[in-house]
Amino acid sequence: MKFFDPRLFRFSRSSRGFISLSILAALTLTFLTILQAMTIADLVVRAFQKREAVETLKTSILLLIFIFTARALLAIASDLINRRISARIRAELRSLLFTQSINKGAEINAQFGAGKLSLVATRGITQLEPYFNRFIPQLFIALFVPLFVGITIVLHDFLSGVIILFTIPLIPLFGILIGKYTESAMMKKWRTMGLLSNFIVDLFNGLLTLKVFNRSQKQEEKIHIVGERYRVETMKVLRISFLSSLALELIATLSVALLAVSIGLRLVNGSISLNVGLIVLLLAPEVYWPIRQVSALFHASAEGVTAASEIFDILDLNVNLPQGSITPPPNIKALAWTDIEIEYPNRITQRISAHEIRSGELTVIAGPSGSGKTTLINTLLSLVTPSTGVITLHHENGHFNLQEINREQWLRSIAWVSQDPQFPPGLISQSLREIAGDNKQEIVAEALRITGLHDSMLEKSLTDNNNGISLGQLRRLAIVRALISQRSIIVMDEPTASLDQESELSIAKHLQDFAHKGNIVLVVSHSPELISLADHVIDLNKNLRNNPNKVASQ
């Protein structure tokens, strides 16, 4: 169970000042707590045992008022400062997440999923508020207050110190045991929420495709199953939180009661003075209470603890992924891989059998959802590193291991068409001109003709969300962008979804012609038309056996 992640210091400069202020506030609170107990004990003894006049107690009364006021002001000031610094830390982390998503968006999407990134950047950042505002300050209070207050009690009464020494470990012991169970339950809840987010994003992106193949209604059951799992995990966390709070409260109450009985018996037989007994009784709850509060606040901010870990994992992604140094060779003849395994966090290991993709052939990857199509694409794009197995690039003079190739240069050598293509806002002609160049307008015109788009499409303007044209037109434009890029490797994910059969056949034939010119064209598709025209089909689930000459052996 990790209460605090030191990676926070690396990613947030404001966190250093936040921790320093939290330590200073905890030390100040410790001093005021000890001084308050001694002042109250002195007042009680002088007023009731020694029966001194009120005039002689004015100084102690004013001191007690000052202490109460100082503690109240300290609590208010700490809360305000914590809120401001917490907001600043969250703003810094949100900015870092945004920058990381710009620089490493493809890798993040492959490793965590778009839904998980959205979840962390929105709800995850929000859940850091109770974590920073309450849990972290209380953690430092629990470190300093019980220590110095316990030392003060030992100096006044050794026997009370012994009782505290044997009872206080019960709270962190039970807190750790319950906290581990809570952490496990919270991880399951967060993992389920991430799966639900990724599933919803994928569902919305492929909704038109599901409608075309009349599969949209069957997704309702899957949404219900994942939603029910999230409800069960959430209620499990709440149940653990309530039960653990009750258990810790009972332990703290019984410990103070045991100490109070001991002091009461010794007061009766006169082995301890009233002043010392009062000081110990007033300070005893301050030993147990901060640790008890840490355990309680841990449950309240457990989601923030998990969210912080998820955020740091995403920000650390550029460290975890290896980066080669070799420039991708030109005229790649084939992409081949041995049996590979890809491990995702908190997911079943994906295994993919050995295959080869050759230039001059239109290759289609087929198989049902979950068979590993997206995983294979992400691996070939070098967005995911396999835990076992090797991917090699074959060319005229030999071959290279893909992990030895510089990832950024490798991605620049590939034209990628996703299911949800994106274009920068502005005129479409401007976006395409930046890729084709002013002297290659005939290439753009030919690509538009191949995809069934009219030249007038170039004069349309797109907004930030690519509004203004249909999803089918957007996918056609993505194919145009890939064809005019003049790159020898094209990778496409369901490029003809949402298109009519005639347009789909036309595009499939031109992709085949483009491949036969010596290029590598790899398409992920469920389309029977594309599969029928493919020169090579990689069936990841051994289901497409209707054409043995085209189906690659597993």
C-alpha positions in Angstrom: 0.0 0.0 0.0 1.6 3.3 -1.2 0.5 6.4 0.7 2.7 8.8 -1.3 4.4 8.5 -4.7 7.8 10.3 -4.8 7.4 10.8 -8.6 5.2 13.7 -7.6 8.3 15.8 -6.9 9.7 15.1 -10.4 6.5 16.1 -12.2 5.3 19.0 -10.1 7.5 21.8 -8.8 4.7 23.2 -6.6 4.6 19.9 -4.7 7.9 20.6 -3.0 6.6 23.8 -1.4 3.4 22.0 -0.6 5.2 19.3 1.4 7.4 21.9 3.2 4.3 23.8 4.3 2.6 20.6 5.4 5.6 19.7 7.6 5.7 23.2 9.1 2.0 23.1 9.8 2.3 19.7 11.4 5.1 20.8 13.7 3.2 24.0 14.7 0.1 21.9 15.4 2.2 19.6 17.6 3.6 22.4 19.6 0.2 24.0 20.1 -1.4 20.7 21.1 1.2 20.0 23.8 1.0 23.6 25.1 -2.8 23.4 25.1 -2.9 20.2 27.2 -0.4 21.7 29.7 -2.3 24.9 30.0 -5.7 23.2 30.6 -4.2 20.9 33.2 -2.6 23.8 35.0 -5.8 25.8 35.0 -7.9 22.9 36.3 -5.4 22.1 39.1 -5.0 25.7 40.2 -8.8 26.4 40.0 -10.2 23.3 41.6 -7.5 21.7 43.6 -5.6 24.8 44.8 -8.7 27.0 44.6 -6.9 30.1 43.4 -8.7 33.3 42.6 -9.8 34.1 39.1 -7.6 37.1 38.9 -4.5 34.9 39.3 -5.7 32.7 36.4 -6.1 35.5 33.8 -2.7 34.9 32.2 -3.4 31.2 31.8 -6.9 31.9 30.5 -5.6 34.4 27.9 -2.9 31.9 26.9 -5.5 29.2 26.4 -7.6 31.6 24.3 -4.6 32.4 22.2 -3.9 28.7 21.7 -7.5 28.0 20.6 -7.4 31.0 18.3 -4.0 30.0 16.9 -5.2 26.4 16.2 -8.3 27.7 14.5 -6.3 30.2 12.3 -3.8 27.5 11.5 -6.6 25.1 10.4 -8.1 27.9 8.2 -4.8 29.0 6.7 -3.7 25.5 6.1 -6.9 24.7 4.3 -6.7 27.8 2.1 -3.1 27.3 1.3 -3.5 23.5 0.6 -6.4 24.3 -1.7 -4.4 26.8 -3.7 -1.3 24.7 -4.0 -3.4 21.6 -4.7 -5.1 23.4 -7.6 -1.7 24.5 -8.9 -0.4 20.9 -8.7 -3.4 19.6 -10.5 -3.0 22.3 -13.2 0.6 21.3 -13.6 -0.2 17.6 -13.9 -3.1 18.3 -16.3 -0.7 20.4 -18.5 1.9 17.6 -18.4 -0.8 15.1 -19.4 -1.8 17.3 -22.3 1.8 17.7 -23.4 2.4 14.0 -23.1 -0.7 13.2 -25.1 0.5 15.5 -27.9 4.1 14.1 -27.9 3.3 10.4 -27.1 -0.4 10.2 -28.0 -0.1 7.2 -30.2 1.9 5.2 -27.5 -0.5 6.3 -24.7 -3.5 5.2 -26.8 -1.9 1.9 -27.6 -0.9 1.2 -24.0 -3.8 2.6 -22.0 -6.6 3.4 -24.5 -8.2 6.7 -25.4 -11.0 6.1 -22.8 -8.5 5.5 -20.0 -6.6 8.7 -20.9 -9.8 10.7 -20.9 -10.7 9.2 -17.5 -7.4 10.0 -16.0 -7.3 13.6 -17.4 -10.8 14.4 -16.1 -12.1 12.3 -13.2 -8.6 11.3 -12.2 -7.3 14.8 -11.9 -10.5 15.8 -10.0 -10.0 13.0 -7.5 -6.6 14.4 -6.6 -8.3 17.2 -4.7 -9.1 15.3 -1.5 -5.8 13.5 -1.8 -3.8 16.7 -1.7 -6.2 18.9 0.4 -6.8 16.4 3.3 -4.8 13.2 3.0 -1.2 14.4 2.5 -1.4 17.1 5.2 -2.9 14.6 7.6 -0.2 12.1 6.7 2.5 14.5 8.0 0.4 15.3 11.1 0.3 11.6 11.8 4.1 11.5 11.5 4.9 14.3 13.9 2.1 14.8 16.4 2.0 11.2 17.8 5.8 11.1 18.0 6.3 14.3 20.0 3.1 14.0 22.0 4.1 10.4 22.9 7.5 11.6 24.0 5.9 14.3 26.2 3.6 11.6 27.8 6.6 9.4 28.5 8.5 12.3 30.1 5.5 13.0 32.4 4.4 9.4 33.2 6.4 6.3 32.1 3.7 3.8 32.7 1.2 5.6 30.5 3.9 5.7 27.8 4.3 1.9 28.0 0.5 1.5 27.6 0.6 3.7 24.5 3.6 1.9 23.2 1.8 -1.4 23.2 -1.6 -0.1 22.0 -0.8 2.4 19.3 0.7 -0.2 16.8 -2.8 -1.7 16.6 -4.2 1.2 14.6 -1.5 1.2 11.8 -1.5 -2.6 11.9 -5.2 -2.8 11.2 -5.0 0.2 9.0 -2.4 -1.5 6.8 -4.3 -4.7 6.6 -7.6 -3.0 5.8 -5.8 -0.6 3.5 -4.4 -3.4 1.4 -7.8 -4.8 0.9 -9.2 -1.3 0.1 -6.4 -0.7 -2.4 -7.1 -4.0 -4.1 -10.8 -3.2 -4.3 -10.1 0.4 -5.5 -7.8 -0.9 -8.2 -10.5 -3.3 -9.4 -13.0 -0.4 -9.4 -10.6 1.9 -11.3 -9.7 -0.9 -13.8 -13.3 -1.6 -14.4 -14.0 2.1 -15.0 -11.1 2.2 -17.5 -12.5 -0.8 -19.3 -15.9 0.8 -19.4 -14.5 4.1 -20.7 -12.4 2.5 -23.4 -15.4 0.3 -24.4 -17.7 3.3 -24.7 -15.2 5.2 -26.8 -14.7 2.3 -29.1 -18.4 1.7 -29.3 -19.1 5.3 -30.3 -16.2 5.3 -32.8 -17.5 2.1 -34.5 -21.2 2.7 -34.0 -21.9 3.3 -37.7 -20.0 0.1 -38.6 -22.0 -1.8 -36.0 -25.2 -0.3 -37.5 -24.2 -1.4 -41.0 -23.7 -5.0 -39.9 -26.7 -4.9 -37.6 -24.6 -5.6 -34.5 -25.4 -2.5 -32.4 -28.1 -4.1 -30.3 -25.8 -6.8 -29.1 -23.6 -4.2 -27.5 -26.2 -3.4 -24.9 -25.5 -6.6 -23.0 -21.8 -5.9 -22.9 -22.4 -2.4 -21.6 -24.8 -3.8 -18.9 -22.2 -6.4 -17.9 -19.3 -3.9 -17.5 -21.6 -1.3 -15.8 -22.8 -3.9 -13.3 -19.2 -4.9 -12.6 -18.4 -1.2 -11.9 -21.4 -0.9 -9.6 -20.4 -4.1 -7.6 -16.8 -2.9 -7.2 -17.9 0.6 -6.1 -20.2 -0.8 -3.4 -17.5 -3.1 -2.3 -15.2 -0.1 -1.7 -17.9 1.8 0.2 -18.6 -1.3 2.4 -15.0 -1.7 3.3 -14.6 2.0 4.1 -17.5 2.0 6.5 -16.5 -1.2 8.3 -12.8 -0.2 8.5 -13.8 3.2 10.0 -15.8 1.4 12.7 -13.0 -1.0 13.5 -10.3 1.7 13.8 -12.6 3.9 15.9 -13.2 1.0 18.3 -9.5 0.4 18.7 -8.7 4.0 19.4 -11.6 4.4 21.9 -10.6 1.2 23.8 -7.0 2.3 23.9 -7.8 5.7 25.4 -10.2 4.0 27.8 -7.5 1.6 29.0 -5.2 4.5 29.6 -8.0 6.4 31.5 -8.7 3.4 33.8 -5.0 3.2 34.7 -4.8 6.9 35.5 -8.0 6.8 37.5 -6.8 3.9 39.7 -3.5 5.6 40.3 -5.2 8.9 41.2 -7.2 7.1 43.8 -4.2 5.5 45.5 -2.1 8.7 45.0 0.6 7.3 42.9 0.2 10.1 40.3 -0.6 13.8 40.6 -3.7 15.4 39.2 -1.7 17.7 37.0 0.2 14.8 35.4 -2.9 12.7 35.0 -4.8 15.5 33.3 -1.9 16.1 30.9 -1.7 12.5 29.9 -5.5 12.2 29.5 -5.6 15.3 27.4 -2.7 14.3 25.2 -3.6 10.6 24.9 -6.3 11.1 22.2 -3.9 13.2 20.2 -1.6 10.2 19.9 -4.3 8.0 18.4 -6.5 10.5 16.5 -4.0 11.6 13.8 -3.2 8.0 12.9 -6.9 7.1 13.0 -7.6 10.1 10.7 -4.9 9.0 8.2 -6.6 5.6 7.9 -10.1 7.2 7.5 -8.9 9.7 4.9 -7.1 7.0 3.0 -10.4 5.5 2.2 -11.8 8.9 1.3 -8.9 9.6 -1.0 -8.1 6.1 -2.2 -9.3 6.9 -5.7 -7.0 9.9 -5.7 -4.1 7.6 -4.7 -4.9 5.3 -7.5 -5.4 8.2 -10.0 -2.1 9.7 -9.0 -0.4 6.3 -9.8 -2.2 6.1 -13.1 -1.2 9.7 -14.0 2.5 9.1 -13.2 2.5 5.9 -15.2 1.3 7.8 -18.2 3.8 10.6 -17.7 6.6 8.0 -17.3 5.7 6.3 -20.6 8.5 7.9 -22.5 11.0 6.3 -20.1 9.5 2.9 -20.2 9.5 2.6 -24.0 12.9 1.8 -25.6 14.1 4.0 -28.4 16.3 2.7 -31.3 18.8 4.8 -33.2 18.9 3.3 -36.7 17.2 5.1 -39.5 14.5 2.9 -41.3 16.0 1.5 -44.5 14.3 2.3 -47.8 12.6 -0.2 -50.0 11.5 -2.6 -47.3 10.7 -6.0 -48.8 8.9 -7.6 -45.9 7.8 -7.3 -42.3 8.1 -10.6 -40.4 7.7 -11.6 -36.8 8.1 -14.8 -34.7 5.6 -15.9 -32.1 5.1 -12.8 -30.0 3.5 -12.0 -26.7 2.3 -8.5 -25.6 1.6 -7.7 -22.0 -0.7 -4.9 -21.0 -1.2 -3.7 -17.5 -3.9 -5.6 -15.7 -4.9 -7.5 -18.8 -4.4 -11.0 -20.2 -1.2 -11.5 -22.2 -1.9 -11.3 -26.0 -0.3 -14.0 -28.1 0.1 -13.7 -31.9 1.6 -16.4 -34.1 4.4 -15.9 -36.5 3.7 -14.3 -39.9 5.2 -12.3 -42.7 3.9 -9.3 -44.7 5.5 -8.9 -48.1 5.7 -5.9 -50.4 3.8 -6.1 -53.6 0.8 -7.8 -51.8 -2.4 -6.5 -50.4 -2.5 -8.0 -46.9 -5.6 -8.1 -44.8 -5.7 -8.9 -41.1 -9.0 -10.5 -40.1 -10.6 -11.9 -37.0 -13.2 -11.2 -34.4 -12.9 -8.6 -31.7 -10.3 -9.5 -29.1 -8.3 -11.7 -31.4 -5.4 -9.3 -31.4 -5.8 -7.2 -34.6 -5.3 -3.8 -32.9 -2.5 -5.2 -30.7 -0.7 -6.5 -33.8 -1.0 -3.1 -35.6 0.3 -1.3 -32.5 3.2 -3.7 -32.3 4.1 -3.2 -36.0 3.9 0.5 -35.6 6.4 0.2 -32.7 3.8 1.7 -30.3 3.9 -1.4 -28.1 7.0 -3.5 -27.4 6.4 -7.3 -27.2 7.6 -9.1 -24.1 8.7 -12.1 -26.1 9.4 -12.5 -29.9 11.1 -10.5 -32.5 9.9 -8.3 -35.4 12.3 -7.8 -38.3 12.4 -5.5 -41.3 13.8 -7.2 -44.5 15.3 -5.2 -47.3 17.8 -5.7 -50.1 20.9 -5.7 -47.9 19.7 -7.7 -44.9 17.3 -7.2 -42.1 16.9 -5.2 -38.9 15.2 -5.8 -35.6 12.3 -3.3 -35.3 13.4 -2.3 -31.7 16.7 -1.1 -33.2 14.9 1.4 -35.5 14.2 5.0 -34.3 10.5 5.0 -33.5 9.8 8.6 -34.6 11.5 8.1 -38.0 9.7 4.7 -38.4 6.3 6.3 -37.8 7.2 9.0 -40.3 7.8 6.4 -42.9 4.3 4.9 -42.5 0.9 6.3 -43.7 -1.7 5.4 -41.1 -5.4 5.5 -41.5 -7.4 4.9 -38.3 -11.1 4.2 -37.7 -11.5 7.7 -36.3 -9.3 9.8 -38.6 -8.5 13.4 -37.5 -7.6 16.5 -39.6 -6.4 19.9 -38.4 -9.1 22.6 -38.5 -9.1 24.7 -41.6 -9.4 24.1 -45.4 -9.1 20.5 -46.5 -7.0 21.7 -49.5 -4.5 23.3 -47.2 -4.1 20.1 -45.1 -3.6 18.0 -48.3 -1.2 20.5 -49.9 1.1 20.3 -46.9 1.5 16.6 -47.6 1.5 16.5 -51.4 3.2 19.8 -52.1 2.1 22.4 -54.6 3.7 20.6 -57.6 1.7 17.3 -57.0 -1.8 18.5 -57.3 -2.5 15.9 -60.0 -1.7 13.2 -57.4 -4.4 14.7 -55.1 -6.9 14.8 -58.0 -6.2 11.2 -58.8 -6.6 10.1 -55.1 -9.9 12.0 -54.9 -11.1 10.2 -58.0 -10.1 6.8 -56.6 -12.0 7.4 -53.3 -15.1 8.8 -55.1 -14.7 12.4 -53.8 -15.3 15.5 -55.9 -12.8 18.3 -56.3 -15.2 20.6 -54.5 -14.4 18.8 -51.3 -11.0 20.6 -51.2 -12.8 23.9 -50.6 -14.6 22.7 -47.5 -13.4 23.8 -44.0 -13.2 21.6 -41.0 -13.8 22.7 -37.4 -11.9 21.5 -34.3 -14.0 18.3 -34.1 -13.8 17.7 -37.9 -17.5 18.8 -38.2 -18.8 19.7 -41.6 -18.5 16.4 -43.4 -19.8 12.9 -42.8 -17.7 10.1 -41.2 -17.6 8.3 -44.6 -16.2 11.4 -46.3 -13.7 11.8 -43.5 -12.5 8.2 -43.9 -12.2 8.7 -47.7 -10.1 11.9 -47.1 -7.9 9.9 -44.7 -7.3 7.3 -47.5 -6.5 10.2 -49.9 -4.0 11.6 -47.4 -2.4 8.2 -47.1 -2.1 7.7 -50.9 -0.7 11.2 -51.6 1.9 10.8 -48.9 4.0 8.6 -51.3 5.1 6.4 -48.4 5.8 2.8 -49.3 4.1 1.4 -46.2 0.3 2.0 -45.6 -1.5 0.6 -42.6 -5.3 1.0 -42.4 -7.9 0.1 -39.8 -11.3 -0.5 -41.3 -10.8 2.1 -44.0 -14.0 1.2 -46.0 -16.4 1.1 -43.1 -19.5 3.3 -43.6 -18.9 3.2 -47.4 -21.3 1.7 -50.0 -20.4 -1.5 -51.6 -19.4 0.1 -55.0 -17.1 2.6 -53.3 -15.6 -0.1 -51.1 -14.8 -2.3 -54.1 -13.3 0.6 -56.0 -11.0 1.6 -53.1 -10.1 -2.1 -52.5 -9.0 -2.5 -56.1 -6.9 0.6 -56.1 -5.3 -0.4 -52.8 -4.4 -3.7 -54.5 -2.9 -1.9 -57.5 -0.9 0.3 -55.1 0.4 -2.7 -53.3 1.3 -4.5 -56.6 3.7 -1.5 -57.4 6.0 -2.9 -54.7 4.5 -1.2 -51.7 3.4 -2.8 -48.4 -0.3 -2.3 -47.8 -1.7 -3.7 -44.5 -5.5 -3.5 -43.9 -7.5 -4.5 -40.8 -11.0 -5.3 -42.0 -14.1 -7.5 -41.6 -15.2 -6.6 -45.1 -15.8 -9.7 -47.3 -15.0 -7.6 -50.4 -11.6 -6.6 -49.1 -10.8 -10.1 -47.9 -11.8 -11.5 -51.3 -9.4 -9.1 -53.1 -6.5 -9.6 -50.7 -3.3 -11.4 -51.9 -2.6 -12.5 -48.3 -5.0 -12.9 -45.4 -3.8 -13.2 -41.8 -6.6 -14.8 -39.9 -5.9 -14.3 -36.2 -8.7 -16.7 -35.1 -8.4 -19.4 -37.8 -12.0 -18.7 -38.8 -11.6 -17.4 -42.4 -10.9 -20.7 -44.2 -13.1 -20.3 -47.2 -10.2 -19.6 -49.4 -7.2 -21.7 -48.4 -5.0 -20.2 -51.1 -5.3 -16.8 -49.5 -5.5 -17.6 -45.8 -2.2 -17.6 -44.1 -1.4 -20.7 -42.0 -1.2 -20.2 -38.3 
